[in-house]
Amino acid sequence: MLFRIAAAVVLALGLTACDAVNTMTDGFNHAKAVETDLEASTGVKPNVGFNWANGRLVQVTVTYPRLLDSKPLKDVATAARDAVTKEFKQTPENIVLAFALGKQS
């Protein structure tokens, strides 16, 4: 009886771990697709990170390596929102758009 309970617990943990691994793998694939979409529309490849909680997409962070002079901020924000929603196939609770300023010379 104790062996059956232990086996059930191990099986449940294994299935949960597989789902978490699949979620992370899919998330990284979605993030790479967002990076590619935004590079095509802005000319600069951003870094895209994400945060899942209980199967919900909580936050996606889009970080550009520098300020973009070629497009208005509103256009960059719209492109980011559209790419994130399209590639992750759900709208996150929050999208953070950031620009690295680097060391001032």
C-alpha positions as CSV (number, residue, x, y, z in Angstrom):
1,M,0.0,0.0,0.0
2,L,2.8,2.4,0.9
3,F,4.6,1.5,-2.3
4,R,1.5,2.4,-4.4
5,I,1.2,5.8,-2.7
6,A,4.9,6.5,-3.2
7,A,4.6,5.5,-6.9
8,A,1.6,7.8,-7.4
9,V,3.4,10.7,-5.8
10,V,6.5,10.1,-8.0
11,L,4.3,9.8,-11.1
12,A,2.4,13.0,-10.2
13,L,5.6,14.9,-9.7
14,G,7.0,13.6,-12.9
15,L,4.0,14.7,-14.9
16,T,4.1,18.1,-13.3
17,A,7.8,18.5,-14.1
18,C,7.2,17.6,-17.7
19,D,4.4,20.2,-18.0
20,A,6.7,22.9,-16.5
21,V,9.5,21.9,-18.9
22,N,7.2,22.1,-21.8
23,T,5.9,25.5,-20.7
24,M,9.4,26.9,-20.4
25,T,10.5,25.4,-23.8
26,D,7.4,26.8,-25.5
27,G,8.0,30.1,-23.7
28,F,11.5,30.4,-25.0
29,N,10.3,29.6,-28.5
30,H,7.7,32.3,-28.3
31,A,10.2,34.8,-26.9
32,K,12.6,34.1,-29.8
33,A,9.7,34.6,-32.3
34,V,8.8,37.9,-30.7
35,E,12.5,39.0,-30.9
36,T,12.5,38.1,-34.6
37,D,9.2,39.9,-35.3
38,L,10.4,43.1,-33.5
39,E,13.8,43.0,-35.2
40,A,12.0,43.0,-38.6
41,S,9.7,45.9,-37.6
42,T,12.2,48.1,-35.8
43,G,15.6,47.1,-37.2
44,V,17.0,46.3,-33.8
45,K,16.8,42.9,-32.0
46,P,15.5,43.2,-28.5
47,N,15.9,40.7,-25.6
48,V,12.5,39.2,-24.6
49,G,11.9,37.7,-21.2
50,F,8.7,36.3,-19.7
51,N,7.1,35.2,-16.4
52,W,4.4,32.5,-16.2
53,A,2.4,31.7,-13.1
54,N,-0.2,28.9,-12.8
55,G,-0.5,28.7,-16.6
56,R,-1.0,32.5,-17.0
57,L,1.4,34.8,-18.8
58,V,2.0,37.3,-16.1
59,Q,4.6,39.6,-17.7
60,V,6.7,39.9,-20.8
61,T,9.7,42.2,-20.8
62,V,11.0,43.6,-24.1
63,T,14.5,45.2,-23.7
64,Y,16.2,47.0,-26.5
65,P,20.0,47.4,-26.3
66,R,19.7,51.1,-27.0
67,L,17.2,53.9,-27.6
68,L,15.5,53.7,-31.0
69,D,15.7,56.9,-32.9
70,S,14.1,55.5,-36.1
71,K,10.6,55.1,-34.7
72,P,8.3,56.9,-32.3
73,L,8.0,55.3,-28.9
74,K,4.2,54.7,-29.5
75,D,4.9,52.7,-32.7
76,V,7.5,50.6,-30.9
77,A,5.1,49.9,-28.0
78,T,2.3,49.0,-30.5
79,A,4.7,46.6,-32.4
80,A,5.8,45.0,-29.1
81,R,2.2,44.5,-27.9
82,D,1.1,43.0,-31.2
83,A,4.1,40.7,-31.5
84,V,3.8,39.5,-27.9
85,T,0.1,38.8,-28.2
86,K,0.5,37.0,-31.6
87,E,3.5,34.8,-30.6
88,F,2.6,33.9,-27.0
89,K,-1.1,33.4,-28.2
90,Q,-2.4,35.2,-25.1
91,T,-2.2,38.7,-23.7
92,P,0.0,39.0,-20.6
93,E,-1.1,41.0,-17.6
94,N,1.8,43.4,-18.2
95,I,4.3,44.2,-21.0
96,V,7.4,46.1,-19.9
97,L,9.2,47.9,-22.7
98,A,12.8,48.9,-21.7
99,F,15.9,50.5,-23.3
100,A,19.4,50.0,-22.1
101,L,21.2,53.3,-21.8
102,G,24.7,52.0,-21.4
103,K,27.6,53.7,-19.8
104,Q,27.7,57.4,-20.5
105,S,31.0,58.5,-22.1
